[in-house]
């Protein structure tokens, strides 16, 4: 008789211990707890022919979005493919999905994980990988709808139900359904307060609604649930820093950077992204950052030739530009231009979004703010194609607003700032941006009037001179 995992999914394994180990590793992955890789490696050491173990390991590598993880991803997929003859259809679906990712077709990979889910709606691994895949692909609607499609098949009696609610909460938030997102996130946390993804979904709601004091309390009061021994803690610290940033508390933001977002010289790309994004936002505000860019740019420099995922590359470019690394910045740009002509999903992301954003950052770095703004204006509407959340991509709008203000593009700067204030009127920073944009407009009008006055004065002087000068003979 075929064995099943603890959600009722068929597993081709012959050892129940392997399946139990898989279930435990999946729980770690769902909650970003401990060491899921170590857990599954221990299972595979005992049972090297455990197909779902190899699929799980492949999924872990895939969702890291790291070029450095590709060799391990290939190794796991090849191991699973060698065992495909004894695998069941669900497992073969996982193998095909991970193989598509290796081939650079991220969209097909996510679609294939989704196909597994259609037949096995309680496949927690397929669901989480597809959910994160939707995030990498910027598929906001699928962040919500994919989870919605399987939710009726889950209930409190199924292990991991709370995590599914947490995923749904995030999808609802990315689709702007803030009230339902918060309600669903809180329901997930009622089942498991240590669900960092559900906490994160509610933090996103508070970020998007500009509920800054509440957002700070939300994350600070629960930090003991989501921070200790958690692989996602850096990102929730980042969200807390965003709340303080909007209030203009730069010392607190820097403290959170040092102690939460980047407490160690990590080389984990997801952590590097948040570090770059936070420092760049401070950089836009002209904050003093001490020596923080240098070690971050050093770490990014080791990845300058990867161009694995455009979203990562743009965050590397921020560090290179802000730290004055001309050589690395130009090298990365050249790599991106070459990468855009190669195949795969990332080529699309690079050609449509990554290159324009990188050129805009370079322009900002050389204080060519007009060019920066001109480059960002068209790309802001399609930037979701290279993934990330609305909160992360807001950095593009912030850079555009700052560039337009510094360039003296008064109507544009004012329109962008007014847009921000209209959407999030409780944000003190948005009002600061609007005030600065209005000053640009006032100064420009003043300069125009002064110029007009100067021309009139010259005309008057010339007329007076002519009146005094005897007519030419
Ligand atoms: Fe987030």
Boltz pocket constraint, residues with backbone or C-beta under 6 A from the ligand:
constraints:
  - pocket:
      binder: B
      contacts: [[A, 200], [A, 204], [A, 235], [A, 239], [A, 389], [A, 391]]
      max_distance: 6.0
